[in-house]
Amino acid sequence: MSAKECGHHGKGRNKFRRRLLFGILFFILIVLITILLIWAILRPSKPRFILQDTTVYGFNASVPNFLTSSFQVTVSSRNPNDRIGIYYDRLDLYATYRNQQITPRTSLPPTYQGHKDVNVWSPFINGNMIPISPDFSTSLSSEQASGSVFLTIKIDGRVRWKVGAFVSGRYHLYVRCPAIITFGSKFNGVIVAQNAVKFQFVTRCSVSV
């Protein structure tokens, strides 16, 4: 075979490779455009969370710079989408006071939420002698003496969206639910057991994804 024929075959192989690469890139581009169009048409909405109630089994801030607390919270989540499902791959729930975490994280079981479905969780969260900053300890004692303490129930997690057979990558989920615990003359809870008080809120939580 002459050098001219070898060069011709080499150019042919390079041309074929370029066409193959172009075809693969074109296919990937079409797939991405299709997914984006479907995503834009469906317009997925983030889930809606509601804090329904909080049952307080213990709340003791008598030891300076430490807090012992025990709660059971009921939180519901609704998927507002007609054609999009939601995978909750990880959900960690905990309580905070002035953005300081006062209970360890409690993990909720992973679950799938179908179109327009509602899920309800009622986990326990407990914190035994959790250290808090001196400034927060002073303000907490003051608020408790005045009759009400403002807490925030938080949920951090990872979610995925399901559209038909397509499942998206994981997204961070941040949920913030305000909760007011009252004492003394401002007490508005319901005694449900010995040393247990239920506060019903039905408060809509802020959600960001």
C-alpha positions as CSV (number, residue, x, y, z in Angstrom):
1,M,0.0,0.0,0.0
2,S,1.4,3.4,-1.0
3,A,1.9,6.3,1.5
4,K,-0.8,8.2,-0.4
5,E,-3.4,5.4,0.3
6,C,-2.4,5.2,4.0
7,G,-2.8,9.0,4.3
8,H,-6.3,8.7,2.6
9,H,-7.4,6.0,5.1
10,G,-6.0,8.0,8.0
11,K,-8.0,11.0,7.0
12,G,-11.1,8.8,6.6
13,R,-10.8,7.5,10.1
14,N,-10.3,11.0,11.6
15,K,-13.4,12.2,9.7
16,F,-15.4,9.2,11.0
17,R,-14.3,9.9,14.6
18,R,-15.3,13.6,14.3
19,R,-18.7,12.6,13.0
20,L,-19.1,10.1,15.8
21,L,-18.1,12.6,18.4
22,F,-20.4,15.2,16.9
23,G,-23.3,12.7,16.9
24,I,-22.7,11.9,20.6
25,L,-22.5,15.6,21.6
26,F,-25.6,16.4,19.5
27,F,-27.6,13.5,21.2
28,I,-26.5,14.7,24.7
29,L,-27.6,18.3,23.8
30,I,-31.0,17.1,22.6
31,V,-31.5,15.1,25.8
32,L,-30.5,18.1,28.0
33,I,-32.8,20.5,26.0
34,T,-35.7,18.0,26.4
35,I,-35.2,17.7,30.1
36,L,-35.0,21.5,30.5
37,L,-38.2,22.0,28.4
38,I,-40.0,19.4,30.5
39,W,-38.7,21.1,33.7
40,A,-39.8,24.5,32.5
41,I,-43.3,23.3,31.5
42,L,-43.9,21.4,34.7
43,R,-42.4,24.2,37.0
44,P,-41.8,22.1,40.1
45,S,-42.9,23.7,43.4
46,K,-41.1,23.1,46.6
47,P,-42.9,21.1,49.3
48,R,-45.0,22.8,51.9
49,F,-44.3,22.1,55.6
50,I,-46.6,22.8,58.6
51,L,-45.8,22.5,62.3
52,Q,-49.0,21.1,63.7
53,D,-48.1,20.8,67.4
54,T,-45.3,20.5,69.9
55,T,-45.6,18.4,73.1
56,V,-43.2,19.5,75.8
57,Y,-42.2,16.8,78.2
58,G,-39.4,18.7,79.8
59,F,-37.9,22.2,79.7
60,N,-35.4,23.0,82.4
61,A,-33.1,26.0,82.2
62,S,-32.5,26.3,85.9
63,V,-28.8,25.3,85.6
64,P,-26.9,28.4,84.3
65,N,-25.5,27.9,80.7
66,F,-27.2,24.5,80.3
67,L,-30.6,23.5,78.9
68,T,-32.4,20.2,79.3
69,S,-35.4,19.7,77.1
70,S,-37.6,17.0,75.6
71,F,-40.2,17.5,72.8
72,Q,-42.4,15.5,70.5
73,V,-43.2,17.5,67.4
74,T,-45.8,16.8,64.6
75,V,-44.8,18.1,61.2
76,S,-46.6,17.5,58.0
77,S,-45.4,17.9,54.4
78,R,-47.5,18.3,51.3
79,N,-46.3,17.9,47.7
80,P,-48.2,20.6,45.7
81,N,-47.1,19.3,42.3
82,D,-49.5,17.5,39.9
83,R,-46.8,15.5,37.9
84,I,-43.7,15.6,40.1
85,G,-42.8,13.2,42.9
86,I,-40.3,14.0,45.7
87,Y,-37.8,11.7,47.2
88,Y,-36.8,12.7,50.8
89,D,-33.4,11.0,51.0
90,R,-32.4,12.5,54.3
91,L,-34.3,14.6,56.9
92,D,-32.8,15.7,60.2
93,L,-35.0,17.5,62.7
94,Y,-33.8,19.5,65.7
95,A,-34.7,22.5,67.9
96,T,-32.9,25.8,68.1
97,Y,-33.0,28.9,70.4
98,R,-31.7,32.1,68.8
99,N,-30.0,30.0,66.1
100,Q,-28.2,27.9,68.7
101,Q,-28.9,24.2,68.5
102,I,-30.4,22.9,71.7
103,T,-31.2,19.3,70.8
104,P,-29.2,16.7,68.9
105,R,-30.5,15.9,65.4
106,T,-33.2,13.3,65.0
107,S,-33.2,11.5,61.6
108,L,-36.5,10.8,59.9
109,P,-36.9,7.7,57.7
110,P,-36.3,8.3,53.9
111,T,-39.5,8.3,52.0
112,Y,-41.1,9.0,48.6
113,Q,-43.9,11.5,48.3
114,G,-46.3,11.2,45.3
115,H,-48.2,13.9,43.5
116,K,-50.4,15.9,45.9
117,D,-49.5,13.5,48.8
118,V,-49.2,14.5,52.4
119,N,-46.7,12.9,54.9
120,V,-46.8,13.3,58.6
121,W,-44.0,12.7,61.1
122,S,-44.1,12.9,64.9
123,P,-40.5,12.3,66.2
124,F,-39.1,12.9,69.6
125,I,-36.2,15.3,70.1
126,N,-34.3,15.5,73.3
127,G,-31.4,17.5,74.7
128,N,-29.8,16.6,78.0
129,M,-27.7,19.4,79.6
130,I,-26.9,21.1,76.3
131,P,-24.5,23.9,76.8
132,I,-25.7,27.4,75.7
133,S,-23.8,30.6,75.7
134,P,-24.0,32.8,78.8
135,D,-25.9,35.6,76.9
136,F,-28.4,33.2,75.6
137,S,-28.8,31.6,79.0
138,T,-29.6,34.9,80.5
139,S,-32.1,35.8,77.8
140,L,-33.7,32.3,78.0
141,S,-34.2,32.7,81.8
142,S,-35.7,36.1,81.3
143,E,-38.1,35.0,78.6
144,Q,-39.2,32.0,80.6
145,A,-39.9,34.2,83.6
146,S,-41.9,36.6,81.4
147,G,-44.1,33.7,80.2
148,S,-43.0,32.7,76.7
149,V,-40.0,31.3,74.9
150,F,-39.6,31.5,71.2
151,L,-38.0,28.4,69.6
152,T,-37.4,27.3,66.0
153,I,-37.9,23.7,64.8
154,K,-35.6,23.1,61.9
155,I,-35.4,20.4,59.3
156,D,-32.3,20.0,57.1
157,G,-32.2,17.4,54.4
158,R,-31.7,16.3,50.8
159,V,-34.4,15.8,48.2
160,R,-34.7,14.6,44.6
161,W,-37.5,15.4,42.1
162,K,-39.1,12.6,40.0
163,V,-40.6,13.4,36.6
164,G,-41.8,10.3,34.9
165,A,-38.8,8.0,34.7
166,F,-36.4,11.0,35.2
167,V,-35.0,11.5,38.7
168,S,-33.0,14.7,39.4
169,G,-29.8,15.1,41.4
170,R,-30.0,15.8,45.1
171,Y,-30.9,19.3,46.4
172,H,-30.5,20.7,49.9
173,L,-33.8,21.3,51.8
174,Y,-34.0,23.8,54.6
175,V,-37.2,24.1,56.7
176,R,-37.8,26.6,59.5
177,C,-40.8,26.3,61.8
178,P,-41.5,28.9,64.6
179,A,-42.8,27.6,67.9
180,I,-43.7,29.6,71.0
181,I,-43.7,27.8,74.4
182,T,-45.7,29.6,77.1
183,F,-45.5,29.5,80.8
184,G,-47.3,31.0,83.8
185,S,-50.2,33.5,83.1
186,K,-49.6,33.2,79.3
187,F,-49.9,29.4,79.4
188,N,-52.0,28.3,76.4
189,G,-51.1,24.6,76.2
190,V,-53.1,21.5,76.9
191,I,-52.0,19.1,79.6
192,V,-52.0,15.6,78.0
193,A,-50.0,13.6,80.5
194,Q,-48.1,14.0,83.7
195,N,-45.5,16.7,83.1
196,A,-46.5,16.8,79.3
197,V,-48.0,19.9,77.7
198,K,-49.2,20.0,74.0
199,F,-49.0,23.3,72.1
200,Q,-51.0,23.4,68.9
201,F,-49.7,25.8,66.3
202,V,-50.7,24.8,62.8
203,T,-47.9,27.1,61.7
204,R,-46.7,27.2,58.1
205,C,-42.9,26.8,57.9
206,S,-40.5,28.6,55.6
207,V,-39.0,26.2,53.0
208,S,-36.0,26.8,50.7
209,V,-34.5,24.3,48.3
